[in-house]
């Protein structure tokens, strides 16, 4: 057993209001620089929707993440090392700027310098990349709040397999917001895809970073990441990504997106895991079993044997204490109400999500308003476990859609989570109104009444130091950890060190009119 610590995040999707405050603050802190105009380390998507970049979840097209070969062994979905090296000067699996949306600003000087007159001046849009006039046709959050409307629903990969009739009903009752950052995976495909060894995973806390000195701008990390959370800075010629605000984490502070979140939906904490089990878990044959396989990798910090082994392997005592108090471990492994985003990518992501219960209770209210038949108000039905549990079981479309997002298509874990969340609401409502808790209700949710009370405390009234349990870094371990980092690079031998992206390159359009960030070998007229 090789015990390692991983900083993990959990987001409660029932609390996200789609205000994009997290995106704005992250943009101001990390990507408010030339070359990162289109870059959002943190973005908030409306689901159903096409995402950012457009249709990033379609791995049959982008070839991101891992797959299994004929012998059941893990290999990158983009192909073997030889195949990737052969395409090193032309990577067909990269999104274009048109997939992200050409970032734009406005010609504000036209408004400022306009002479006095009867006509109202207007500022036209100009590209933030090229400075040229442009017509805006797509961008980040383009389908925000549309809930998979007819113009965009068909492009959502998670709606695959649902009939048109089901889609129509689904669009009428179901919409939620999905904040996304880098997943800081246990088995990151971006690290394995990097030819120069610039991508690495920190051993002390599992944060995935880019060594800017080693990066040569090959951009295989961009195509290798199935979540498309690695970006190319066309001014510096380097790859950039979410750092999980590691300078703040090292000082015991939460990430800037967590700190400024209006809905207080984010949780940060340590999770202990057995590094020896990661490969076997990622290579689980049936994609629907990957969720349980990843759960089996996590270790219980309250287990004396785990604690003793962790201490023997050099994990500090205060980190062990933080792992015991970790809200992310509690939500992921103890209460099991948080689920991973697209486990079928086999990267073992470490940003997990509590699926939204609101669409289910909204559907119950609608049914009661149309013809509930018992004379009670729709609001009462929200806490009626019989009605809510029945809705979870019968309203298959939300469960199926959420399963496509979080459990590789298996609706059973999603239904169990929704039952647990519904039980929390029902029990706490009964207690606060002096009503009798229905007999056997906690048992129907596979939880005790104490478990539901603890879950309510975490999800509803947790204080700052309960949502963020982040032990500060140990400076005395810096030398040892730096030496270990040298062994974590996933470099391919023989990479041409003389290749550097041209810092002055401008975006160019290909023969089909798609805009790309130019990548040219410095000192050469053409690529070989």
C-alpha positions as CSV (number, residue, x, y, z in Angstrom):
1,X,0.0,0.0,0.0
2,X,1.5,3.3,-1.1
3,X,-0.4,6.1,0.7
4,X,-0.6,9.4,-1.0
5,X,-2.6,12.6,-0.4
6,X,-4.7,14.4,-3.0
7,X,-6.3,17.8,-2.8
8,X,-9.9,17.3,-4.0
9,X,-12.9,19.5,-4.7
10,X,-16.6,18.8,-4.5
11,X,-19.2,21.1,-5.9
12,X,-22.9,21.0,-4.9
13,X,-24.8,21.7,-8.2
14,X,-28.0,22.4,-6.4
15,X,-26.5,25.6,-5.1
16,X,-25.0,27.0,-8.3
17,X,-27.0,30.0,-9.6
18,X,-24.9,30.5,-12.8
19,X,-23.6,33.9,-11.7
20,X,-20.1,33.3,-13.2
21,X,-18.4,35.0,-10.3
22,X,-15.9,32.2,-10.1
23,X,-15.1,32.6,-13.8
24,X,-14.6,36.3,-13.4
25,X,-12.3,36.2,-10.4
26,X,-10.3,33.3,-11.8
27,X,-9.9,35.3,-15.0
28,X,-8.7,38.3,-13.1
29,X,-6.2,36.3,-11.0
30,X,-4.8,33.9,-13.6
31,X,-5.6,34.7,-17.2
32,X,-5.8,38.5,-17.4
33,X,-2.8,38.6,-19.7
34,X,-2.0,38.8,-23.4
35,X,-2.3,35.4,-25.1
36,X,-5.0,34.2,-22.7
37,X,-7.9,36.2,-24.0
38,X,-9.9,33.0,-24.8
39,X,-8.7,31.0,-21.8
40,X,-11.0,30.2,-18.9
41,X,-9.4,28.0,-16.2
42,X,-12.9,28.1,-14.6
43,X,-16.0,28.3,-16.6
44,X,-19.7,27.6,-15.9
45,X,-21.8,25.7,-18.4
46,X,-25.5,25.3,-18.8
47,X,-26.5,21.7,-19.1
48,X,-28.0,20.5,-21.4
49,X,-25.6,22.4,-23.6
50,X,-22.6,22.1,-25.8
51,X,-19.9,23.1,-23.3
52,X,-16.6,24.9,-23.7
53,X,-15.0,24.3,-26.1
54,X,-17.9,23.3,-28.2
55,X,-18.7,19.5,-27.8
56,X,-15.6,18.9,-25.7
57,X,-17.2,15.7,-24.4
58,X,-17.2,14.0,-27.8
59,X,-14.1,11.9,-27.4
60,X,-14.8,10.0,-30.6
61,X,-13.9,13.3,-32.3
62,X,-11.3,14.8,-30.0
63,X,-9.6,11.5,-28.9
64,X,-8.9,12.6,-25.3
65,X,-8.4,10.5,-22.2
66,X,-7.6,6.8,-22.1
67,X,-9.0,3.6,-23.6
68,X,-8.2,-0.1,-23.3
69,X,-6.3,-2.0,-26.0
70,X,-7.1,-5.5,-27.1
71,X,-5.3,-7.0,-24.1
72,X,-7.2,-4.7,-21.6
73,X,-4.2,-2.5,-21.0
74,X,-4.5,1.3,-20.7
75,X,-3.4,3.4,-23.7
76,X,-4.0,7.0,-24.7
77,X,-7.1,7.3,-26.9
78,X,-5.0,9.4,-29.3
79,X,-2.9,6.4,-30.1
80,X,0.5,5.0,-29.4
81,X,3.6,7.1,-28.8
82,X,4.9,6.4,-32.3
83,X,1.6,7.6,-33.8
84,X,1.7,10.8,-31.8
85,X,5.3,11.5,-32.6
86,X,4.5,11.1,-36.3
87,X,1.9,13.8,-36.0
88,X,3.9,16.1,-33.8
89,X,3.9,18.9,-36.3
90,X,0.3,18.5,-37.2
91,X,-2.1,17.4,-34.5
92,X,-5.5,16.7,-35.9
93,X,-7.3,16.4,-32.5
94,X,-6.9,20.1,-31.5
95,X,-9.9,22.4,-31.1
96,X,-9.7,25.5,-33.2
97,X,-10.4,29.0,-31.9
98,X,-13.8,28.8,-33.6
99,X,-14.6,25.9,-31.2
100,X,-13.7,28.1,-28.2
101,X,-15.1,31.2,-29.8
102,X,-12.9,34.0,-31.0
103,X,-12.7,36.3,-28.0
104,X,-13.8,39.9,-28.8
105,X,-13.8,43.3,-27.4
106,X,-15.4,46.6,-28.7
107,X,-14.1,49.6,-30.4
108,X,-14.7,51.9,-27.4
109,X,-12.7,54.7,-28.9
110,X,-15.5,55.2,-31.5
111,X,-17.8,56.0,-28.6
112,X,-15.4,58.2,-26.7
113,X,-14.2,60.2,-29.7
114,X,-17.5,60.5,-31.6
115,X,-18.3,64.1,-32.4
116,X,-21.6,65.6,-31.2
117,X,-24.5,64.8,-33.5
118,X,-28.0,63.5,-33.7
119,X,-27.0,59.9,-34.5
120,X,-26.1,57.6,-31.6
121,X,-22.6,56.1,-32.2
122,X,-22.1,52.3,-31.7
123,X,-19.0,50.3,-31.1
124,X,-18.5,47.3,-33.3
125,X,-16.8,44.1,-32.2
126,X,-13.1,43.4,-32.9
127,X,-11.2,40.3,-32.3
128,X,-9.1,40.3,-29.1
129,X,-6.6,38.0,-30.9
130,X,-6.1,39.7,-34.2
131,X,-7.4,43.2,-33.6
132,X,-9.5,43.0,-36.7
133,X,-13.2,43.6,-37.2
134,X,-15.3,40.5,-36.7
135,X,-18.9,39.2,-36.6
136,X,-19.6,37.4,-33.4
137,X,-21.0,34.0,-34.0
138,X,-19.9,31.8,-31.1
139,X,-18.2,32.2,-27.7
140,X,-18.0,30.9,-24.2
141,X,-21.5,30.7,-22.5
142,X,-23.1,31.3,-25.9
143,X,-25.9,28.9,-25.0
144,X,-26.1,30.0,-21.4
145,X,-29.5,29.5,-19.8
146,X,-31.0,28.0,-23.0
147,X,-31.3,24.5,-21.3
148,X,-30.5,22.7,-24.5
149,X,-32.9,24.7,-26.6
150,X,-33.7,23.3,-30.1
151,X,-30.8,25.2,-31.7
152,X,-28.2,23.6,-29.5
153,X,-29.7,20.5,-27.8
154,X,-28.7,18.1,-30.6
155,X,-25.0,19.0,-30.1
156,X,-24.9,17.9,-26.5
157,X,-23.1,14.6,-26.4
158,X,-24.7,13.6,-23.1
159,X,-28.1,13.5,-24.9
160,X,-27.0,10.7,-27.1
161,X,-29.4,7.8,-27.0
162,X,-32.4,9.8,-25.8
163,X,-35.3,10.0,-28.3
164,X,-36.5,13.3,-29.7
165,X,-39.7,13.0,-27.6
166,X,-37.8,12.5,-24.4
167,X,-35.5,15.4,-25.3
168,X,-38.5,17.7,-25.6
169,X,-39.9,16.7,-22.3
170,X,-36.5,16.9,-20.8
171,X,-35.9,20.5,-22.0
172,X,-39.2,21.6,-20.4
173,X,-38.3,20.4,-16.9
174,X,-34.5,20.2,-16.5
175,X,-31.7,22.7,-16.5
176,X,-28.7,23.2,-14.2
177,X,-25.3,24.8,-14.1
178,X,-22.0,22.9,-14.3
179,X,-18.9,24.8,-13.1
180,X,-15.7,23.2,-14.4
181,X,-12.0,23.4,-13.6
182,X,-9.1,21.1,-14.2
183,X,-9.9,17.8,-12.7
184,X,-6.3,17.2,-11.3
185,X,-6.8,13.5,-12.1
186,X,-5.1,10.6,-10.4
187,X,-4.3,9.2,-13.8
188,X,-3.9,12.3,-15.9
189,X,-3.8,11.7,-19.6
190,X,-2.4,15.2,-20.2
191,X,0.8,14.3,-18.3
192,X,1.2,11.1,-20.3
193,X,0.6,13.0,-23.6
194,X,3.3,15.6,-23.1
195,X,6.4,14.8,-25.3
196,X,8.7,17.2,-23.4
197,X,7.8,16.2,-19.8
198,X,6.5,19.6,-18.9
199,X,3.3,18.3,-17.4
200,X,3.6,16.8,-14.0
201,X,1.6,15.8,-11.0
202,X,2.9,17.0,-7.6
203,X,3.5,14.2,-5.2
204,X,2.6,16.0,-2.1
205,X,-0.9,17.1,-3.0
206,X,-1.7,15.7,-6.5
207,X,-2.0,19.1,-8.2
208,X,-1.2,18.9,-11.9
209,X,1.0,21.7,-13.2
210,X,3.0,22.8,-16.3
211,X,6.7,23.4,-16.0
212,X,7.0,26.5,-18.2
213,X,10.7,26.0,-18.7
214,X,10.3,22.6,-20.1
215,X,7.2,23.3,-22.2
216,X,7.9,23.4,-25.9
217,X,4.3,24.2,-27.1
218,X,3.6,20.8,-28.7
219,X,0.0,21.0,-27.4
220,X,-0.5,17.3,-27.1
221,X,-1.6,18.0,-23.6
222,X,-4.5,20.1,-25.0
223,X,-5.7,17.2,-27.2
224,X,-4.9,14.6,-24.5
225,X,-7.0,16.2,-21.8
226,X,-10.6,14.9,-22.4
227,X,-12.0,17.8,-20.4
228,X,-10.1,20.3,-22.6
229,X,-8.8,22.2,-19.6
230,X,-5.3,22.8,-20.9
231,X,-4.9,25.9,-23.1
232,X,-2.2,27.2,-25.4
233,X,-0.9,30.7,-24.9
234,X,-0.2,32.0,-28.4
235,X,2.0,34.8,-27.1
236,X,4.4,32.8,-25.0
237,X,4.1,29.6,-26.9
238,X,3.4,27.6,-23.7
239,X,0.6,25.5,-22.3
240,X,-1.3,26.8,-19.3
241,X,-4.0,25.3,-17.1
242,X,-5.8,25.6,-13.8
243,X,-3.2,25.4,-11.0
244,X,-5.8,24.9,-8.2
245,X,-4.4,28.2,-6.9
246,X,-1.5,26.2,-5.5
247,X,0.1,29.3,-3.8
248,X,-3.1,29.8,-1.8
249,X,-3.4,26.1,-1.1
250,X,0.2,25.9,0.2
251,X,-0.7,28.7,2.7
252,X,-3.9,26.9,3.8
253,X,-6.3,29.1,1.8
254,X,-9.0,28.0,-0.6
255,X,-8.8,28.6,-4.3
256,X,-10.0,31.9,-5.6
257,X,-13.1,30.4,-7.2
258,X,-14.0,28.8,-3.9
259,X,-13.3,31.9,-1.9
260,X,-15.6,34.1,-4.1
261,X,-18.3,31.6,-4.8
262,X,-21.7,33.3,-4.2
263,X,-23.5,30.0,-3.6
264,X,-20.9,28.5,-1.3
265,X,-21.1,25.3,-3.3
266,X,-17.5,24.3,-3.3
267,X,-15.6,22.2,-0.8
268,X,-11.9,21.6,-0.6
269,X,-10.0,18.9,1.4
270,X,-7.5,16.1,1.4
271,X,-8.3,12.6,0.3
272,X,-5.9,9.7,1.0
273,X,-5.5,7.0,-1.7
274,X,-3.5,4.0,-2.5
275,X,-1.3,4.8,-5.5
276,X,-0.7,1.1,-6.1
277,X,-4.4,0.7,-7.0
278,X,-4.7,3.5,-9.5
279,X,-3.6,1.7,-12.6
280,X,-5.9,-1.3,-11.9
281,X,-8.9,1.0,-11.2
282,X,-8.3,3.0,-14.4
283,X,-8.1,-0.2,-16.4
284,X,-11.5,-1.5,-15.1
285,X,-13.1,-3.3,-18.1
286,X,-16.7,-2.1,-17.8
287,X,-17.0,1.7,-17.9
288,X,-20.0,1.6,-15.6
289,X,-17.8,0.0,-12.9
290,X,-15.2,2.9,-12.9
291,X,-17.1,4.9,-10.3
292,X,-16.9,2.1,-7.8
293,X,-13.4,1.3,-8.9
294,X,-12.2,4.8,-8.1
295,X,-14.0,4.7,-4.7
296,X,-12.0,1.5,-3.9
297,X,-8.7,3.5,-4.4
298,X,-9.5,5.9,-1.5
299,X,-8.3,5.1,2.0
300,X,-10.2,5.7,5.2
301,X,-8.0,8.1,7.3
302,X,-9.8,6.9,10.5
303,X,-8.4,3.4,9.9
304,X,-5.5,3.0,12.4
305,X,-3.6,0.8,9.8
306,X,-4.0,3.5,7.1
307,X,-2.9,6.3,9.5
308,X,0.1,4.3,10.7
309,X,1.2,3.5,7.1
310,X,0.7,7.1,6.0
311,X,2.8,8.4,8.9
312,X,5.5,5.8,8.1
313,X,5.6,7.0,4.5
314,X,6.1,10.6,5.5
315,X,2.7,12.2,5.5
316,X,2.7,14.9,8.2
317,X,0.5,14.5,11.3
318,X,-1.4,17.7,10.6
319,X,-2.2,16.4,7.1
320,X,-3.6,13.2,8.5
321,X,-5.8,15.2,10.8
322,X,-6.9,17.3,7.9
323,X,-7.8,14.1,6.0
324,X,-9.9,13.0,8.9
325,X,-11.8,16.3,8.9
326,X,-11.9,16.5,5.1
327,X,-15.4,17.5,3.7
328,X,-14.5,16.1,0.3
329,X,-13.8,12.7,1.7
330,X,-17.0,12.8,3.7
331,X,-19.1,13.7,0.6
332,X,-17.3,11.4,-1.7
333,X,-16.6,8.2,0.3
334,X,-18.5,8.4,3.6
335,X,-21.9,9.7,2.4
336,X,-21.3,8.9,-1.3
337,X,-23.4,11.8,-2.6
338,X,-20.6,13.2,-4.8
339,X,-19.9,11.7,-8.2
340,X,-17.0,12.0,-10.7
341,X,-17.4,13.9,-14.0
342,X,-17.1,11.4,-16.9
343,X,-15.4,8.5,-15.2
344,X,-15.4,6.7,-18.6
345,X,-12.4,8.9,-19.6
346,X,-10.4,6.7,-17.2
347,X,-8.4,9.6,-15.8
348,X,-9.9,9.2,-12.3
349,X,-10.9,12.8,-11.8
350,X,-10.7,14.5,-8.4
351,X,-13.2,17.3,-8.9
352,X,-16.5,15.6,-8.0
353,X,-20.1,16.8,-8.1
354,X,-23.3,16.4,-6.1
355,X,-26.0,16.1,-8.7
356,X,-29.0,18.5,-8.5
357,X,-32.2,17.3,-6.9
358,X,-34.2,20.4,-7.9
359,X,-35.3,19.1,-11.3
360,X,-36.9,16.1,-9.6
361,X,-38.8,18.2,-7.0
362,X,-39.8,20.7,-9.7
363,X,-41.3,17.8,-11.7
364,X,-43.2,16.6,-8.6
365,X,-44.6,20.1,-8.1
366,X,-45.7,20.3,-11.7
367,X,-47.5,17.0,-11.5
368,X,-49.2,18.0,-8.2
369,X,-50.3,21.3,-9.7
370,X,-51.8,19.6,-12.7
371,X,-53.6,16.9,-10.8
372,X,-52.1,15.7,-7.5
373,X,-55.6,14.8,-6.3
374,X,-55.0,15.0,-2.5
375,X,-55.6,18.7,-2.0
376,X,-52.2,19.5,-0.6
377,X,-50.1,22.4,-1.9
378,X,-47.2,21.6,-4.3
379,X,-44.8,22.8,-1.7
380,X,-45.8,20.0,0.6
381,X,-45.0,17.5,-2.0
382,X,-41.3,18.6,-2.0
383,X,-40.9,16.9,1.3
384,X,-43.1,13.9,0.7
385,X,-40.7,11.0,0.4
386,X,-43.3,8.8,-1.4
387,X,-43.8,11.4,-4.1
388,X,-40.2,12.4,-4.4
389,X,-38.8,8.9,-4.4
390,X,-41.4,7.9,-7.0
391,X,-40.4,10.8,-9.2
392,X,-36.7,9.7,-8.9
393,X,-37.6,6.2,-10.0
394,X,-40.1,7.2,-12.8
395,X,-38.6,10.4,-14.2
396,X,-36.0,8.5,-16.0
397,X,-34.7,11.3,-18.2
398,X,-32.9,13.3,-15.5
399,X,-31.4,10.1,-14.1
400,X,-30.2,9.0,-17.5
401,X,-28.8,12.4,-18.4
402,X,-27.0,12.7,-15.0
403,X,-25.7,9.2,-15.4
404,X,-24.2,10.1,-18.8
405,X,-22.4,12.9,-17.0
406,X,-21.3,11.2,-13.7
407,X,-21.5,7.4,-13.8
408,X,-20.8,6.4,-17.4
409,X,-24.5,5.8,-18.1
410,X,-25.4,3.8,-15.0
411,X,-28.5,5.5,-13.4
412,X,-28.4,3.5,-10.1
413,X,-25.8,5.5,-8.3
414,X,-27.5,8.7,-9.4
415,X,-30.9,7.5,-8.1
416,X,-29.3,6.5,-4.8
417,X,-27.8,10.0,-4.4
418,X,-31.1,11.7,-5.2
419,X,-32.9,9.5,-2.7
420,X,-30.4,10.5,-0.1
421,X,-30.7,14.2,-0.8
422,X,-34.5,13.9,-0.8
423,X,-34.4,12.1,2.5
424,X,-32.3,14.9,4.0
425,X,-34.8,17.5,2.9
426,X,-37.7,15.4,4.2
427,X,-36.2,14.6,7.6
428,X,-34.9,18.2,8.3
429,X,-38.3,19.7,7.3
430,X,-40.1,17.3,9.6
431,X,-37.8,18.2,12.5
432,X,-37.9,21.9,12.0
433,X,-41.7,22.0,11.7
434,X,-42.3,19.6,14.6
435,X,-43.7,16.8,12.3
436,X,-43.1,13.1,12.6
437,X,-40.3,11.7,10.6
438,X,-41.8,9.0,8.3
439,X,-40.9,5.5,9.6
440,X,-38.0,3.9,7.8
441,X,-37.2,7.0,5.7
442,X,-33.5,7.0,6.5
443,X,-33.3,3.3,5.7
444,X,-34.8,3.9,2.3
445,X,-31.9,6.2,1.6
446,X,-29.4,3.7,2.9
447,X,-28.4,6.0,5.7
448,X,-29.0,6.5,9.4
449,X,-30.7,9.6,10.8
450,X,-27.4,10.7,12.2
451,X,-25.9,10.4,8.7
452,X,-28.6,12.6,7.3
453,X,-28.1,15.2,10.0
454,X,-24.4,15.2,9.3
455,X,-25.0,15.6,5.6
456,X,-27.4,18.5,6.2
457,X,-24.8,20.2,8.3
458,X,-22.2,19.8,5.5
459,X,-24.5,20.8,2.6
460,X,-26.6,23.5,4.3
461,X,-24.9,25.2,7.3
462,X,-21.2,24.3,7.1
463,X,-19.0,27.2,8.2
464,X,-15.9,28.4,6.4
465,X,-13.4,26.1,8.2
466,X,-15.7,23.1,7.6
467,X,-16.0,23.7,3.9
468,X,-12.3,24.3,3.4
469,X,-10.0,22.0,5.4
470,X,-6.6,22.8,3.8
471,X,-3.4,22.0,5.7
472,X,-0.5,24.4,4.9
473,X,2.5,23.0,3.0
474,X,5.6,21.9,4.9
475,X,8.6,24.0,3.8
476,X,11.0,21.5,5.2
477,X,9.9,18.9,2.6
478,X,10.6,21.2,-0.3
479,X,14.0,19.8,-1.2
480,X,12.8,16.2,-1.1
481,X,9.7,16.9,-3.1
482,X,11.6,18.7,-5.8
483,X,13.8,15.7,-6.2
484,X,10.8,13.5,-6.5
485,X,9.2,15.7,-9.1
486,X,12.1,15.0,-11.4
487,X,11.0,11.4,-11.4
488,X,7.4,12.2,-12.2
489,X,7.8,13.5,-15.7
490,X,6.2,11.5,-18.4
491,X,8.7,12.5,-21.1
492,X,9.3,10.8,-24.4
493,X,12.9,10.4,-25.4
494,X,14.4,12.1,-28.4
495,X,12.2,15.1,-28.4
496,X,13.7,17.9,-30.5
497,X,14.8,20.5,-27.9
498,X,15.4,23.1,-30.6
499,X,11.7,23.5,-31.3
500,X,10.2,26.6,-29.7
501,X,6.9,28.3,-30.6
502,X,7.2,31.6,-32.2
503,X,6.2,34.2,-29.6
504,X,5.1,36.7,-32.2
505,X,2.9,34.3,-34.1
506,X,-0.7,35.5,-34.9
507,X,-3.7,33.3,-35.3
508,X,-4.1,32.0,-38.9
509,X,-7.0,30.5,-40.9
510,X,-6.7,27.1,-42.6
511,X,-8.0,26.2,-46.0
512,X,-11.5,25.6,-44.6
513,X,-11.6,29.0,-43.0
514,X,-11.1,27.8,-39.3
515,X,-9.0,30.0,-37.1
516,X,-6.0,28.4,-35.4
517,X,-3.3,29.6,-33.1
518,X,-0.1,29.5,-35.2
519,X,2.7,27.2,-34.1
520,X,5.9,27.5,-36.2
521,X,9.4,26.1,-35.5
522,X,11.7,29.0,-34.6
523,X,14.6,29.3,-37.0
524,X,12.9,27.2,-39.7
525,X,10.8,28.4,-42.6
526,X,8.6,25.3,-42.7
527,X,8.0,22.3,-40.6
528,X,9.7,19.1,-41.8
